[in-house]
Amino acid sequence: MTTESSGAGEQAGTAEAPAAVRIHSLWKKYGDHTAVAGIDLALPAGRFIGLVGPNGAGKTTTLSMVTGLLRPDAGQVEIGGHDVWRDPVAVKSRIGVLPEGLRLFERLSGGELLSYIGRLRGLPGDEVDKRAGQLLDVLDLSGARNKLVVDYSTGMRKKIGLAAALLHNPEILFLDEPFEGVDPVSAQTIRGVLERYTGSGATVIFSSHVMELVESLCDWVAVMAGGKIRADGPIGEVRGDAPSLQDAFLELVGAGSRARAGQDLDWLGGGGAR
């Protein structure tokens, strides 16, 4: 495990497997607020990777810069040996992205959306139709194939967004809070597809603040807080001697004192104002 990563994460990534993503001195500021503070990280290929942290830790900003959706103030990101900003076409052909707050073409049906995305990716029409049909079936969306996306539920939107991200069979899949607001049935469906995807040797990198989910899904994790990487490595090493990843996480992000703050609210509860 590495802590307060500053290049050490790269060594950890290369020791076990080639790095799918290399991040060098990545910075992003908004006025006086530093969202990402010069992080260095190497994410190993062929793993199910969790980028975890409390709200406001910088997870979404980091993923947005890594996937080319947001330009960093400084630093470099390489995916498959290609610089994200100098060679964006080569990078984007290798990745699939399901961002937070995904905006879709809502006046298309689910089937039309996948057909459009696949052709934008340059796939032959027959292959697009075949893959779209299989994804809709596996994600339990066949019955909504002709339904407009504007009428989809939150879980259905996440699933059609995942289908669009997987359609061109990317090497690396980036997911920002993929289970947020998703019902248990849809969550289980998404989970099964992701496990099958990583089982084939592909890489999944997803952000979350739900430690139980990360611990059950991931085999590698990076803990982020205050725009910095606090620890990264195989999940067992990051957990260490802690009873759970949740306990290790709270310790790493310095949340122990805040977790105990409720003890001071001795006036709260009992029913009725006093």
C-alpha positions in Angstrom: 0.0 0.0 0.0 1.1 3.6 -0.6 0.0 6.6 1.4 0.0 10.3 0.6 0.8 9.2 -3.0 3.5 11.1 -4.8 4.8 8.8 -7.5 4.8 5.7 -5.2 1.4 4.7 -6.6 3.1 4.3 -10.0 5.6 1.8 -8.6 2.8 -0.1 -7.0 0.9 -0.3 -10.3 3.9 -1.5 -12.3 5.0 -4.1 -9.7 1.8 -6.2 -10.1 0.5 -5.3 -13.6 1.0 -2.8 -16.4 -0.7 0.5 -15.6 -3.9 1.1 -17.5 -3.8 4.8 -16.5 -0.9 6.9 -15.4 -1.5 10.3 -13.7 1.3 12.7 -13.2 1.1 15.8 -11.0 -2.5 16.5 -11.8 -3.9 19.9 -10.6 -7.3 21.6 -10.8 -8.3 24.8 -9.1 -11.5 26.8 -9.1 -10.6 30.3 -7.9 -9.1 29.9 -4.4 -10.4 26.3 -4.0 -8.0 23.5 -5.0 -10.1 20.5 -6.1 -7.2 18.3 -7.1 -3.8 18.9 -5.6 -1.0 17.5 -7.7 -1.9 13.8 -7.6 0.3 11.0 -8.9 -1.2 7.6 -9.5 -0.9 4.5 -11.6 -4.0 2.3 -11.9 -3.2 -1.3 -12.9 -4.8 -2.9 -15.9 -7.2 -5.8 -15.7 -8.5 -4.8 -12.2 -11.8 -3.6 -10.7 -10.6 -0.3 -9.2 -12.5 1.9 -6.7 -11.7 5.6 -6.4 -13.2 6.4 -3.0 -13.6 9.5 -0.9 -16.1 11.7 0.9 -18.2 14.2 -0.9 -16.0 17.0 -2.2 -12.9 14.9 -2.2 -12.1 15.6 -5.9 -13.2 12.2 -7.3 -15.5 13.6 -10.1 -13.0 16.3 -11.0 -10.2 13.7 -11.3 -12.3 11.3 -13.4 -13.4 14.2 -15.6 -9.8 15.2 -16.3 -8.6 11.6 -16.8 -11.3 11.0 -19.4 -10.8 14.3 -21.3 -14.0 15.9 -20.2 -12.2 18.6 -18.2 -8.9 20.3 -18.9 -6.5 20.2 -16.0 -4.6 23.3 -14.9 -1.4 21.2 -14.9 -0.3 17.6 -15.1 -0.5 14.8 -17.5 -2.7 11.7 -18.0 -1.7 8.7 -20.1 -4.1 5.9 -21.1 -2.6 3.0 -23.0 0.6 5.0 -23.5 -1.3 7.9 -25.2 -1.6 11.4 -23.7 -5.3 12.2 -23.1 -4.9 15.8 -24.3 -2.3 15.4 -27.0 -3.9 12.3 -28.6 -7.5 12.4 -27.7 -8.8 10.3 -30.6 -6.6 7.3 -29.7 -7.5 7.6 -26.1 -11.3 7.9 -26.5 -11.4 4.9 -28.8 -10.0 2.8 -25.9 -12.3 4.1 -23.1 -16.0 4.0 -22.2 -17.4 6.7 -19.8 -20.5 6.9 -17.7 -20.2 10.3 -16.0 -22.2 11.7 -13.1 -25.2 13.6 -14.2 -25.2 11.9 -17.6 -27.0 13.8 -20.3 -28.6 11.7 -23.0 -30.4 12.3 -26.2 -33.8 12.1 -24.5 -36.0 12.3 -27.6 -34.5 9.1 -28.9 -35.6 5.7 -27.8 -33.2 3.4 -26.1 -32.6 1.4 -29.2 -32.2 4.5 -31.4 -29.7 6.0 -28.9 -27.5 2.9 -29.0 -27.7 2.8 -32.8 -26.7 6.4 -33.0 -23.8 6.0 -30.5 -22.5 2.9 -32.3 -22.4 4.6 -35.7 -20.7 7.6 -34.2 -18.0 5.2 -33.0 -17.6 4.0 -36.5 -19.0 0.5 -36.0 -20.7 -1.3 -38.9 -24.5 -1.0 -38.8 -25.1 -4.7 -38.5 -22.6 -5.1 -35.7 -24.1 -2.1 -33.8 -27.6 -3.7 -34.1 -26.3 -7.0 -32.9 -24.4 -5.6 -29.9 -27.2 -3.2 -29.0 -29.7 -6.0 -28.9 -27.5 -8.1 -26.7 -26.8 -5.3 -24.3 -30.5 -4.3 -24.0 -31.3 -8.0 -23.3 -28.6 -8.5 -20.7 -29.4 -5.1 -18.9 -33.1 -6.0 -18.9 -34.0 -3.1 -21.2 -35.4 -5.1 -24.2 -39.0 -4.1 -23.2 -38.0 -0.5 -23.2 -36.1 -0.6 -26.5 -38.7 1.6 -28.3 -39.5 3.8 -25.2 -38.1 7.4 -25.3 -35.2 7.9 -22.9 -37.0 10.9 -21.4 -39.4 8.4 -19.9 -36.8 6.2 -18.4 -36.4 5.9 -14.7 -33.1 6.7 -12.9 -32.0 3.0 -12.9 -32.9 2.6 -16.6 -30.9 5.7 -17.5 -27.9 4.3 -15.7 -28.3 1.0 -17.6 -28.7 2.6 -21.0 -25.7 4.9 -20.3 -23.7 1.8 -19.4 -24.8 0.1 -22.6 -23.6 3.1 -24.6 -20.3 3.1 -22.8 -19.7 -0.6 -23.5 -21.0 -0.7 -27.1 -17.6 -0.3 -28.7 -15.9 -2.8 -26.3 -13.5 -0.4 -24.6 -10.3 -1.5 -22.8 -11.1 0.7 -19.8 -14.5 1.7 -18.4 -14.8 4.8 -16.2 -17.9 5.1 -14.0 -18.8 8.0 -11.8 -21.1 6.9 -9.0 -22.8 4.2 -11.2 -25.0 2.9 -8.4 -26.2 6.3 -7.1 -30.0 6.4 -7.1 -30.3 2.9 -8.6 -32.8 0.4 -7.3 -31.4 -3.0 -5.9 -32.6 -5.0 -9.0 -30.9 -2.6 -11.5 -27.8 -2.4 -9.3 -27.5 -6.2 -9.3 -27.9 -6.3 -13.1 -25.2 -3.6 -13.5 -22.9 -5.4 -11.1 -23.2 -8.7 -13.0 -22.3 -7.0 -16.3 -19.3 -5.2 -14.8 -18.0 -8.4 -13.2 -18.3 -10.2 -16.5 -16.5 -7.3 -18.2 -13.5 -7.3 -15.8 -13.5 -11.1 -15.9 -12.5 -10.9 -19.6 -9.3 -8.9 -18.7 -10.7 -5.4 -19.1 -10.4 -2.6 -16.5 -13.2 -0.8 -14.5 -12.5 2.4 -12.6 -15.4 3.7 -10.6 -15.9 6.3 -8.0 -18.0 5.9 -4.9 -18.4 6.9 -1.3 -20.1 3.6 -0.3 -17.4 1.5 1.2 -19.4 -1.7 1.5 -20.0 -1.6 -2.2 -16.4 -1.0 -3.0 -15.2 -3.7 -0.7 -17.5 -6.3 -2.2 -16.7 -5.4 -5.8 -13.1 -4.1 -6.0 -9.7 -5.7 -5.7 -7.8 -2.4 -5.9 -8.6 1.0 -4.4 -7.4 4.6 -4.1 -8.6 6.7 -1.2 -9.0 10.4 -2.0 -9.6 13.3 0.4 -9.0 17.0 0.1 -7.9 16.7 -3.5 -5.1 14.3 -2.6 -4.5 10.5 -2.7 -4.3 9.3 0.9 -3.6 5.6 0.1 -3.7 3.3 -2.9 -3.1 -0.4 -3.6 -4.7 -3.8 -3.3 -7.8 -3.5 -1.2 -6.5 -5.9 1.5 -3.4 -3.7 1.9 -5.3 -0.5 2.1 -7.7 -2.0 4.7 -4.7 -3.3 6.7 -5.6 -4.4 10.2 -8.9 -2.5 10.3 -12.1 -4.5 10.7 -13.4 -3.2 7.4 -12.6 -0.8 4.5 -15.0 1.6 6.1 -13.0 1.8 9.3 -9.7 2.2 7.3 -11.3 4.8 5.2 -12.5 6.9 8.1 -9.0 6.8 9.6 -7.3 7.7 6.4 -9.6 10.8 5.7 -9.4 11.9 9.3 -13.2 11.5 9.9 -13.0 9.7 13.3 -13.6 12.8 15.3 -16.5 13.9 13.1 -18.0 10.4 13.4 -18.1 10.9 17.2 -19.5 14.4 17.0 -23.0 13.1 17.5 -22.2 12.3 21.1 -22.4 16.0 21.9 -26.0 16.2 20.8 -27.4 15.0 24.0 -30.5 17.2 23.5 -31.5 15.5 20.3 -34.3 12.9 20.3 -36.9 12.0 22.8 -39.7 13.6 20.8 -40.8 17.2 21.0 -38.9 20.5 21.4 -37.5 21.3 24.8 
